[in-house]
Amino acid sequence: METITARMTNPAFAVPDAIDALNALSKAISRARVPVSRELVELRASQINGCGVCLDMHAKAAARAGESPERIASVAAWRDTPYFTDAERAALALTEAATRLTDRGEPVPDEVWDAAAEHFDETQLGALVLDIGLINLWNRLNVTTRQVAGQF
């Protein structure tokens, strides 16, 4: 097995005050009380982005939060399993669209947005969009600098 080493300290920790700003944003998102698991949303974006650090972290956090092994294992196939509510499906569809911005002509189609808007009020929807953006930021920081899973 090849030893993996990070290219540098995660930029969120290397740049003064950056982690404080990211933590403050995360706390604001939590206060909005979106009625879906942040861990599953963050796990799905991290699967798409291939972020081993976040996959490891959010799968473990989801388990600690009481998510079933079936839901954690099948979040990548949420469309084809019976484990997710309509609200969770809407959040996961929005997560995929907002993470894969260049995969289609209309990055976030109206039907994806409208489905999410049916389940969440404006504050919750704003928090969900912020959470998707934040996990994509973390994924990009970790992947770019080759952070190592299990060392966070």
C-alpha positions, 0 to 999 in steps of 0.5 A: 500500500502506497503511503500518501502524504499531503502536499501542504497543511490544509489551507483552511488551517494555514491561512490565519483566521480562515478556519474561524470563518469556515466554522462560523459559516458552518454554525450559521448553517446548523442554526437554520435547522434544515430537516435533512442530514447534513452528513448525507448531503456532505457525503454525496458531494464528497463522493462526486468530488472524490474527497477521501477525507470528507468521505471518511469524516462524514460517513463516520459522523453520519453513523455517530448521528444514528444514520443506518448503514443502509442509508450511508452505503446507498447515498450514491444510489439514492434514486434507486433505494427506498431509504430516503424521504422526498425532502432528502431526495430533493436535497440530494438532487440539489447537491448533485446539480450544484456540485456538477455545475458543468455536466449539463446545459442548465447547471441547476435545472428549474425542476431540481430547484423547484423540488427543493423549494417545495420542502424547505423555506427560504432560510432552510433552502439558503442554508442548504445551498450554503452547505453544498457550497461549503462542502464543495470548498472543503472537497476542493481544499482537501483534494488539491492539497492531497489531504489524507483520510483518517488524519483529520 
